[in-house]
Amino acid sequence: LAKTTQPISMDSYEGQEVNITCSHNNIATNDYITWYQQFPSQGPRFIIQGYKTKVTNEVASLFIPADRKSSTLSLPRVSLSDTAVYYCLVGGAGRRALTFGSGTRLQVQP
Amino acid sequence: DADVTQTPRNRITKTGKRIMLECSQTKGHDRMYWYRQDPGLGLRLIYYSFDVKDINKGEISDGYSVSRQAQAKFSLSLESAIPNQTALYFCATSDPGTGWAGYTFGSGTRLTVV
């Protein structure tokens, strides 16, 4: 199983850009990189997914270098409502279930 | 209606009791999963099913069993509940076809074993 390593916690202020980096050194060729957001007592919510290079949607960007051994989730201009735990997962449509790490707890201050 | 529905939302049970948590989905996904989350920790995989006849153990399956009654239903049972099974339980679904679109999670079941 592809193991991921993320910072345990990060702090930011409203309006700032936040970048959370995830290491996944043993990513497999057919693995995708997916990021989830979780609020207390709620199920994780899909944020963004990528395979290589850069992906952008309405809430975030995902940067993946050529070797794919890491990825960076970028949240532009965070607000208080972005305070949550963010999980990086590596895997895909193969016959493996995704394994969650401990995630990164982001605290946004006013 | 939610794509993935878990029942009950909250449950308090006594040690030694058998309890079933239910999950149903309307997404038409073949793959379903049960995860457990303890306070301040990430999610740990209990069981997963890639279709009705395919059941697989996850990293913490001891003390749990599952039943995939239909494509849309996946139940988790605690045969004899113990206090350290007090946790938040999540069901999820996924579709391996046409690329990988990640998991869809239910809202969770908060289980307390006293």
Interface residues (C-beta under 8 A of the other chain):
Chain A: Y32 T34 Y36 S41 Q42 G43 P44 R45 F46 Q49 Y87 G91 G92 A93 G94 R95 A97 L98 T99 F100 G101 S102 G103
Chain B: V4 Y33 Y35 L41 G42 L43 R44 L45 Y48 F50 N56 G58 E59 L88 F90 A92 P96 G97 G99 W100 A101 G102 Y103 T104 F105 G106 S107 G108 R110
